[in-house]
Amino acid sequence: MDEAPKGHALYRITYEATVDDDVDVSLRLASRTRAFQQELQRNLVVAGVISGIGFFAAWMYLVGTSLLNLVLASVAATMFGIVFAAVFRRFLEKEIRKQQRKMVAEQFGGKPGIQSELELKPDAVWVRQEGVEMVFPWAHCTGVRNNPNDVEINFTLGICVVRNRHFPSAADREVYLETARRLSARPAGAPTTIAT
């Protein structure tokens, strides 16, 4: 076994990333942030409260203001607000995806996909899309996920996702996954060995 050269790719894949691929990746990354989750929660609470207040006001207007109606309206309005917020969440997530898709499609310049390259190197994951290069050092890797439809490598400041359909075979996908797991588990600066 010899030490792998620093720039040597242990695994390389080229593929075309679609607009929907990039939308999915950007939403995965955003949804893991506290800011995104807080904003989503805030929108759901506001929607639930406003719908509950509206339901309460309509109930009181239509049925009357007796003590029993006040209690019933309060309980019903609370339940209505909770159900409305749950239904609204689906609508909101769909709308966020739709808006994100418009932005990504614009960035793609009307093309259905962009050429992408990814290399697993001893020191980092190297990615190039449409001439823009990014390097994600293994030292900042927070995990490798074996998802049903893709392999996802997470970093403190980013994410790399390769869909199953981009691998030439299931065996290639397994080699990629195992290589990523091995490299992500190495201590920073440890030598990577390759078979000779």
DRENPA-3360 file (N, C-alpha, C; in nm, 2 decimals, always signed):
BEGIN
1 = MDEAPKGH = +0.08/-0.12/+0.00/+0.00/+0.00/+0.00/+0.09/+0.13/+0.00 ~ +0.05/+0.22/-0.08/+0.12/+0.35/-0.09/+0.03/+0.46/-0.04 ~ +0.09/+0.57/+0.01/+0.01/+0.68/+0.05/-0.04/+0.75/-0.08 ~ -0.18/+0.78/-0.07/-0.24/+0.84/-0.19/-0.19/+0.98/-0.20 ~ -0.16/+1.03/-0.33/-0.12/+1.17/-0.34/-0.24/+1.26/-0.30 ~ -0.21/+1.38/-0.25/-0.31/+1.47/-0.20/-0.41/+1.50/-0.30 ~ -0.38/+1.52/-0.42/-0.48/+1.56/-0.53/-0.54/+1.44/-0.60 ~ -0.50/+1.32/-0.57/-0.55/+1.20/-0.63/-0.70/+1.18/-0.59;
9 = ALYRITYE = -0.78/+1.15/-0.69/-0.92/+1.12/-0.66/-0.93/+0.97/-0.64 ~ -0.99/+0.94/-0.52/-1.02/+0.80/-0.49/-1.15/+0.75/-0.55 ~ -1.23/+0.85/-0.59/-1.36/+0.81/-0.66/-1.40/+0.94/-0.73 ~ -1.44/+0.92/-0.86/-1.48/+1.04/-0.94/-1.61/+1.00/-1.01 ~ -1.71/+1.09/-1.02/-1.83/+1.07/-1.09/-1.87/+1.20/-1.16 ~ -1.92/+1.19/-1.28/-1.98/+1.30/-1.35/-2.12/+1.27/-1.38 ~ -2.20/+1.37/-1.37/-2.35/+1.36/-1.40/-2.41/+1.49/-1.43 ~ -2.53/+1.49/-1.47/-2.61/+1.61/-1.49/-2.71/+1.63/-1.38;
17 = ATVDDDVD = -2.69/+1.74/-1.31/-2.78/+1.77/-1.20/-2.90/+1.85/-1.25 ~ -3.02/+1.81/-1.22/-3.14/+1.88/-1.27/-3.18/+1.99/-1.18 ~ -3.27/+2.07/-1.23/-3.33/+2.18/-1.15/-3.39/+2.12/-1.02 ~ -3.46/+2.01/-1.03/-3.53/+1.95/-0.92/-3.42/+1.89/-0.82 ~ -3.31/+1.84/-0.87/-3.20/+1.79/-0.78/-3.15/+1.90/-0.70 ~ -3.12/+2.02/-0.76/-3.07/+2.13/-0.68/-3.17/+2.19/-0.59 ~ -3.30/+2.19/-0.62/-3.40/+2.24/-0.53/-3.41/+2.15/-0.41 ~ -3.40/+2.02/-0.43/-3.41/+1.92/-0.32/-3.29/+1.94/-0.23;
25 = VSLRLASR = -3.17/+1.96/-0.28/-3.05/+1.98/-0.20/-3.05/+2.11/-0.12 ~ -3.10/+2.22/-0.19/-3.10/+2.34/-0.12/-3.20/+2.34/-0.01 ~ -3.32/+2.27/-0.03/-3.42/+2.27/+0.08/-3.38/+2.17/+0.19 ~ -3.30/+2.07/+0.16/-3.25/+1.98/+0.27/-3.16/+2.06/+0.36 ~ -3.07/+2.14/+0.29/-2.97/+2.22/+0.37/-3.04/+2.32/+0.45 ~ -3.14/+2.40/+0.39/-3.21/+2.50/+0.46/-3.29/+2.44/+0.58 ~ -3.36/+2.33/+0.56/-3.45/+2.28/+0.66/-3.37/+2.23/+0.78 ~ -3.24/+2.22/+0.77/-3.16/+2.18/+0.89/-3.11/+2.29/+0.97;
33 = TRAFQQEL = -3.14/+2.41/+0.92/-3.10/+2.53/+1.00/-3.21/+2.57/+1.10 ~ -3.16/+2.63/+1.21/-3.25/+2.68/+1.31/-3.33/+2.79/+1.26 ~ -3.27/+2.88/+1.18/-3.34/+3.00/+1.13/-3.46/+2.95/+1.04 ~ -3.44/+2.86/+0.95/-3.55/+2.81/+0.87/-3.66/+2.75/+0.95 ~ -3.63/+2.66/+1.05/-3.73/+2.60/+1.13/-3.80/+2.70/+1.21 ~ -3.74/+2.80/+1.27/-3.80/+2.90/+1.34/-3.90/+2.98/+1.26 ~ -3.86/+3.02/+1.14/-3.95/+3.09/+1.04/-4.07/+3.01/+1.01 ~ -4.05/+2.88/+0.98/-4.16/+2.79/+0.95/-4.26/+2.78/+1.06;
41 = QRNLVVAG = -4.20/+2.76/+1.18/-4.28/+2.75/+1.30/-4.36/+2.88/+1.33 ~ -4.29/+2.99/+1.31/-4.36/+3.12/+1.33/-4.48/+3.14/+1.23 ~ -4.46/+3.10/+1.11/-4.57/+3.11/+1.01/-4.68/+3.02/+1.05 ~ -4.65/+2.90/+1.10/-4.76/+2.81/+1.13/-4.84/+2.86/+1.26 ~ -4.77/+2.91/+1.35/-4.83/+2.96/+1.47/-4.92/+3.08/+1.44 ~ -4.87/+3.17/+1.36/-4.95/+3.29/+1.31/-5.08/+3.24/+1.24 ~ -5.06/+3.15/+1.14/-5.17/+3.10/+1.07/-5.27/+3.03/+1.16 ~ -5.23/+2.95/+1.25/-5.32/+2.88/+1.35/-5.39/+2.97/+1.44;
49 = VISGIGFF = -5.32/+3.07/+1.49/-5.39/+3.17/+1.58/-5.49/+3.26/+1.50 ~ -5.45/+3.31/+1.39/-5.55/+3.39/+1.31/-5.67/+3.31/+1.27 ~ -5.65/+3.19/+1.22/-5.76/+3.10/+1.18/-5.85/+3.07/+1.30 ~ -5.79/+3.04/+1.42/-5.86/+3.02/+1.54/-5.94/+3.13/+1.59 ~ -5.89/+3.25/+1.58/-5.96/+3.38/+1.62/-6.07/+3.40/+1.52 ~ -6.05/+3.38/+1.39/-6.16/+3.39/+1.29/-6.27/+3.30/+1.32 ~ -6.24/+3.17/+1.35/-6.34/+3.07/+1.38/-6.42/+3.11/+1.50 ~ -6.34/+3.16/+1.61/-6.41/+3.20/+1.73/-6.51/+3.31/+1.71;
57 = AAWMYLVG = -6.46/+3.41/+1.63/-6.55/+3.53/+1.61/-6.67/+3.49/+1.53 ~ -6.65/+3.40/+1.43/-6.77/+3.36/+1.35/-6.87/+3.28/+1.44 ~ -6.81/+3.19/+1.52/-6.90/+3.11/+1.61/-6.98/+3.20/+1.70 ~ -6.91/+3.30/+1.76/-6.98/+3.39/+1.86/-7.08/+3.47/+1.79 ~ -7.05/+3.51/+1.67/-7.15/+3.60/+1.59/-7.27/+3.52/+1.55 ~ -7.25/+3.39/+1.51/-7.36/+3.31/+1.45/-7.44/+3.24/+1.56 ~ -7.38/+3.20/+1.67/-7.44/+3.12/+1.77/-7.49/+3.20/+1.90 ~ -7.41/+3.30/+1.93/-7.45/+3.38/+2.05/-7.33/+3.38/+2.15;
65 = TSLLNLVL = -7.35/+3.46/+2.25/-7.24/+3.49/+2.35/-7.27/+3.43/+2.49 ~ -7.34/+3.33/+2.50/-7.36/+3.27/+2.63/-7.23/+3.21/+2.68 ~ -7.23/+3.18/+2.81/-7.11/+3.12/+2.87/-7.08/+2.98/+2.81 ~ -7.18/+2.90/+2.79/-7.16/+2.77/+2.72/-7.10/+2.79/+2.58 ~ -7.16/+2.88/+2.51/-7.11/+2.91/+2.37/-6.96/+2.96/+2.37 ~ -6.93/+3.04/+2.47/-6.80/+3.09/+2.49/-6.70/+2.98/+2.51 ~ -6.73/+2.88/+2.60/-6.65/+2.77/+2.63/-6.64/+2.68/+2.50 ~ -6.75/+2.65/+2.44/-6.75/+2.56/+2.32/-6.67/+2.63/+2.21;
73 = ASVAATMF = -6.69/+2.76/+2.19/-6.62/+2.83/+2.08/-6.47/+2.83/+2.11 ~ -6.43/+2.85/+2.23/-6.29/+2.85/+2.26/-6.22/+2.71/+2.23 ~ -6.29/+2.60/+2.27/-6.24/+2.47/+2.25/-6.24/+2.44/+2.10 ~ -6.35/+2.47/+2.03/-6.36/+2.45/+1.88/-6.26/+2.53/+1.81 ~ -6.24/+2.66/+1.85/-6.15/+2.75/+1.78/-6.00/+2.70/+1.80 ~ -5.97/+2.65/+1.91/-5.83/+2.60/+1.94/-5.81/+2.47/+1.85 ~ -5.91/+2.38/+1.84/-5.89/+2.27/+1.76/-5.88/+2.30/+1.61 ~ -5.97/+2.40/+1.57/-5.97/+2.45/+1.43/-5.83/+2.51/+1.40;
81 = GIVFAAVF = -5.77/+2.59/+1.49/-5.64/+2.65/+1.46/-5.53/+2.55/+1.45 ~ -5.54/+2.44/+1.53/-5.44/+2.33/+1.52/-5.45/+2.26/+1.39 ~ -5.57/+2.22/+1.35/-5.59/+2.15/+1.23/-5.55/+2.24/+1.11 ~ -5.59/+2.37/+1.11/-5.56/+2.46/+1.01/-5.41/+2.47/+0.99 ~ -5.34/+2.48/+1.10/-5.19/+2.50/+1.10/-5.13/+2.38/+1.03 ~ -5.18/+2.26/+1.06/-5.13/+2.13/+1.01/-5.15/+2.13/+0.85 ~ -5.27/+2.17/+0.81/-5.30/+2.17/+0.67/-5.22/+2.28/+0.60 ~ -5.21/+2.39/+0.67/-5.13/+2.51/+0.61/-4.98/+2.47/+0.60;
89 = RRFLEKEI = -4.93/+2.39/+0.68/-4.79/+2.35/+0.67/-4.76/+2.29/+0.54 ~ -4.85/+2.19/+0.50/-4.83/+2.13/+0.37/-4.84/+2.23/+0.25 ~ -4.93/+2.32/+0.26/-4.94/+2.43/+0.16/-4.81/+2.51/+0.16 ~ -4.77/+2.55/+0.28/-4.65/+2.64/+0.29/-4.52/+2.57/+0.23 ~ -4.50/+2.44/+0.27/-4.39/+2.37/+0.22/-4.39/+2.36/+0.07 ~ -4.51/+2.33/+0.01/-4.52/+2.32/-0.13/-4.49/+2.46/-0.20 ~ -4.54/+2.56/-0.14/-4.51/+2.70/-0.19/-4.37/+2.73/-0.18 ~ -4.30/+2.70/-0.07/-4.16/+2.72/-0.06/-4.08/+2.65/-0.17;
97 = RKQQRKMV = -4.12/+2.52/-0.19/-4.05/+2.44/-0.29/-4.07/+2.51/-0.43 ~ -4.20/+2.55/-0.46/-4.23/+2.61/-0.59/-4.15/+2.74/-0.61 ~ -4.13/+2.82/-0.51/-4.05/+2.95/-0.52/-3.91/+2.91/-0.53 ~ -3.86/+2.81/-0.46/-3.72/+2.78/-0.47/-3.69/+2.72/-0.61 ~ -3.78/+2.65/-0.67/-3.77/+2.59/-0.80/-3.76/+2.71/-0.91 ~ -3.84/+2.81/-0.89/-3.83/+2.93/-0.98/-3.69/+2.99/-0.98 ~ -3.64/+3.01/-0.85/-3.50/+3.07/-0.84/-3.39/+2.98/-0.90 ~ -3.40/+2.85/-0.88/-3.30/+2.76/-0.93/-3.31/+2.76/-1.08;
105 = AEQFGGKP = -3.43/+2.75/-1.13/-3.45/+2.74/-1.28/-3.39/+2.87/-1.35 ~ -3.41/+2.98/-1.28/-3.35/+3.11/-1.33/-3.20/+3.10/-1.33 ~ -3.14/+3.05/-1.22/-3.00/+3.03/-1.21/-2.94/+2.94/-1.32 ~ -3.02/+2.83/-1.36/-2.98/+2.74/-1.46/-2.99/+2.80/-1.60 ~ -3.04/+2.92/-1.61/-3.05/+2.99/-1.74/-3.14/+2.92/-1.84 ~ -3.25/+2.85/-1.79/-3.34/+2.78/-1.88/-3.30/+2.64/-1.92 ~ -3.18/+2.60/-1.88/-3.13/+2.46/-1.91/-3.20/+2.37/-1.81 ~ -3.23/+2.24/-1.85/-3.29/+2.15/-1.76/-3.19/+2.09/-1.66;
113 = GIQSELEL = -3.06/+2.10/-1.69/-2.96/+2.05/-1.60/-2.83/+2.11/-1.62 ~ -2.74/+2.09/-1.53/-2.60/+2.14/-1.54/-2.50/+2.03/-1.52 ~ -2.39/+2.03/-1.59/-2.29/+1.93/-1.58/-2.23/+1.94/-1.45 ~ -2.21/+1.83/-1.38/-2.15/+1.82/-1.24/-2.05/+1.72/-1.24 ~ -1.94/+1.75/-1.16/-1.84/+1.65/-1.13/-1.81/+1.65/-0.98 ~ -1.78/+1.53/-0.93/-1.76/+1.52/-0.79/-1.64/+1.42/-0.77 ~ -1.55/+1.46/-0.69/-1.44/+1.37/-0.66/-1.42/+1.35/-0.51 ~ -1.40/+1.23/-0.47/-1.37/+1.20/-0.33/-1.22/+1.19/-0.32;
121 = KPDAVWVR = -1.15/+1.29/-0.26/-1.01/+1.30/-0.25/-0.97/+1.27/-0.11 ~ -0.84/+1.24/-0.08/-0.80/+1.20/+0.05/-0.83/+1.31/+0.16 ~ -0.82/+1.44/+0.11/-0.83/+1.55/+0.21/-0.97/+1.62/+0.20 ~ -1.05/+1.60/+0.09/-1.17/+1.67/+0.07/-1.26/+1.61/-0.04 ~ -1.38/+1.66/-0.04/-1.47/+1.63/-0.15/-1.46/+1.76/-0.24 ~ -1.43/+1.73/-0.37/-1.42/+1.84/-0.47/-1.54/+1.83/-0.56 ~ -1.61/+1.94/-0.58/-1.73/+1.95/-0.67/-1.71/+2.06/-0.77 ~ -1.75/+2.04/-0.89/-1.75/+2.14/-0.99/-1.89/+2.13/-1.07;
129 = QEGVEMVF = -1.96/+2.25/-1.07/-2.08/+2.26/-1.15/-2.07/+2.38/-1.23 ~ -2.08/+2.36/-1.36/-2.08/+2.48/-1.46/-1.95/+2.56/-1.43 ~ -1.84/+2.50/-1.41/-1.71/+2.58/-1.39/-1.69/+2.63/-1.25 ~ -1.79/+2.63/-1.16/-1.77/+2.67/-1.03/-1.73/+2.56/-0.94 ~ -1.61/+2.58/-0.87/-1.56/+2.47/-0.79/-1.58/+2.50/-0.64 ~ -1.60/+2.39/-0.57/-1.62/+2.39/-0.43/-1.54/+2.28/-0.37 ~ -1.48/+2.31/-0.25/-1.40/+2.20/-0.18/-1.46/+2.19/-0.04 ~ -1.49/+2.07/+0.00/-1.55/+2.04/+0.13/-1.45/+1.95/+0.21;
137 = PWAHCTGV = -1.36/+2.01/+0.30/-1.26/+1.93/+0.37/-1.33/+1.82/+0.46 ~ -1.27/+1.70/+0.45/-1.32/+1.59/+0.54/-1.32/+1.63/+0.69 ~ -1.23/+1.72/+0.72/-1.23/+1.76/+0.87/-1.36/+1.83/+0.91 ~ -1.44/+1.88/+0.81/-1.57/+1.95/+0.84/-1.69/+1.86/+0.81 ~ -1.66/+1.73/+0.78/-1.77/+1.64/+0.75/-1.85/+1.60/+0.88 ~ -1.98/+1.61/+0.88/-2.06/+1.58/+0.99/-2.13/+1.44/+0.98 ~ -2.12/+1.38/+0.86/-2.19/+1.25/+0.85/-2.21/+1.21/+0.70 ~ -2.22/+1.08/+0.68/-2.25/+1.03/+0.55/-2.38/+0.95/+0.56;
145 = RNNPNDVE = -2.48/+0.98/+0.48/-2.61/+0.92/+0.49/-2.63/+0.83/+0.37 ~ -2.67/+0.71/+0.39/-2.71/+0.61/+0.29/-2.87/+0.62/+0.28 ~ -2.92/+0.71/+0.20/-3.06/+0.73/+0.18/-3.11/+0.64/+0.07 ~ -3.24/+0.61/+0.07/-3.30/+0.52/-0.03/-3.27/+0.56/-0.17 ~ -3.27/+0.69/-0.20/-3.25/+0.74/-0.34/-3.12/+0.81/-0.37 ~ -3.03/+0.82/-0.27/-2.91/+0.89/-0.29/-2.81/+0.86/-0.18 ~ -2.69/+0.91/-0.20/-2.59/+0.92/-0.09/-2.56/+1.06/-0.06 ~ -2.57/+1.10/+0.06/-2.56/+1.24/+0.11/-2.44/+1.25/+0.20;
153 = INFTLGIC = -2.35/+1.35/+0.17/-2.24/+1.38/+0.26/-2.26/+1.51/+0.32 ~ -2.27/+1.52/+0.45/-2.30/+1.65/+0.52/-2.17/+1.71/+0.57 ~ -2.16/+1.84/+0.56/-2.05/+1.92/+0.61/-2.11/+2.04/+0.70 ~ -2.03/+2.10/+0.78/-2.08/+2.21/+0.86/-2.13/+2.32/+0.78 ~ -2.08/+2.34/+0.66/-2.12/+2.45/+0.57/-2.17/+2.41/+0.44 ~ -2.22/+2.28/+0.43/-2.27/+2.24/+0.30/-2.31/+2.10/+0.29 ~ -2.35/+2.05/+0.17/-2.40/+1.92/+0.16/-2.37/+1.88/+0.01 ~ -2.33/+1.75/+0.00/-2.31/+1.69/-0.14/-2.41/+1.57/-0.15;
161 = VVRNRHFP = -2.49/+1.57/-0.25/-2.58/+1.46/-0.28/-2.56/+1.40/-0.42 ~ -2.55/+1.27/-0.43/-2.54/+1.21/-0.55/-2.65/+1.11/-0.56 ~ -2.74/+1.12/-0.66/-2.86/+1.04/-0.67/-2.82/+0.90/-0.72 ~ -2.89/+0.80/-0.68/-2.86/+0.66/-0.73/-2.86/+0.65/-0.88 ~ -2.94/+0.72/-0.95/-2.94/+0.71/-1.10/-2.81/+0.76/-1.16 ~ -2.73/+0.83/-1.09/-2.61/+0.89/-1.15/-2.49/+0.78/-1.14 ~ -2.51/+0.68/-1.06/-2.41/+0.58/-1.05/-2.42/+0.47/-1.17 ~ -2.31/+0.43/-1.23/-2.33/+0.33/-1.34/-2.39/+0.20/-1.29;
169 = SAADREVY = -2.37/+0.17/-1.17/-2.42/+0.04/-1.12/-2.44/+0.05/-0.96 ~ -2.51/-0.05/-0.91/-2.52/-0.06/-0.76/-2.39/-0.08/-0.70 ~ -2.30/-0.16/-0.76/-2.17/-0.18/-0.71/-2.09/-0.05/-0.70 ~ -2.10/+0.03/-0.80/-2.03/+0.16/-0.80/-2.08/+0.25/-0.69 ~ -2.21/+0.25/-0.67/-2.27/+0.33/-0.56/-2.21/+0.28/-0.42 ~ -2.20/+0.15/-0.41/-2.15/+0.09/-0.28/-2.00/+0.13/-0.26 ~ -1.92/+0.13/-0.37/-1.78/+0.17/-0.36/-1.77/+0.32/-0.32 ~ -1.86/+0.40/-0.38/-1.86/+0.55/-0.34/-1.90/+0.56/-0.20;
177 = LETARRLS = -2.00/+0.50/-0.15/-2.05/+0.51/-0.02/-1.94/+0.47/+0.08 ~ -1.88/+0.35/+0.06/-1.78/+0.30/+0.15/-1.66/+0.39/+0.15 ~ -1.62/+0.45/+0.04/-1.51/+0.54/+0.03/-1.54/+0.67/+0.11 ~ -1.66/+0.72/+0.09/-1.69/+0.84/+0.16/-1.70/+0.81/+0.31 ~ -1.75/+0.70/+0.35/-1.75/+0.67/+0.50/-1.61/+0.65/+0.55 ~ -1.52/+0.59/+0.48/-1.39/+0.57/+0.53/-1.31/+0.70/+0.54 ~ -1.33/+0.79/+0.44/-1.26/+0.91/+0.44/-1.31/+1.01/+0.55 ~ -1.44/+1.00/+0.57/-1.50/+1.09/+0.67/-1.47/+1.05/+0.81;
185 = ARPAGAPT = -1.43/+0.92/+0.83/-1.40/+0.87/+0.96/-1.26/+0.89/+1.00 ~ -1.17/+0.93/+0.90/-1.03/+0.94/+0.93/-1.00/+1.07/+1.01 ~ -0.91/+1.06/+1.10/-0.86/+1.19/+1.17/-0.80/+1.28/+1.07 ~ -0.82/+1.41/+1.09/-0.76/+1.51/+1.00/-0.61/+1.49/+0.99 ~ -0.56/+1.49/+0.86/-0.42/+1.47/+0.83/-0.37/+1.33/+0.83 ~ -0.45/+1.23/+0.86/-0.41/+1.09/+0.86/-0.39/+1.05/+0.71 ~ -0.28/+0.97/+0.68/-0.26/+0.92/+0.55/-0.37/+0.83/+0.50 ~ -0.40/+0.84/+0.37/-0.49/+0.75/+0.30/-0.41/+0.66/+0.22;
193 = TIAT = -0.44/+0.53/+0.23/-0.37/+0.43/+0.16/-0.45/+0.38/+0.04 ~ -0.38/+0.35/-0.07/-0.44/+0.29/-0.19/-0.37/+0.16/-0.22 ~ -0.44/+0.07/-0.28/-0.38/-0.06/-0.32/-0.28/-0.03/-0.44 ~ -0.17/-0.11/-0.43/-0.07/-0.10/-0.55/-0.06/-0.22/-0.62;
% end
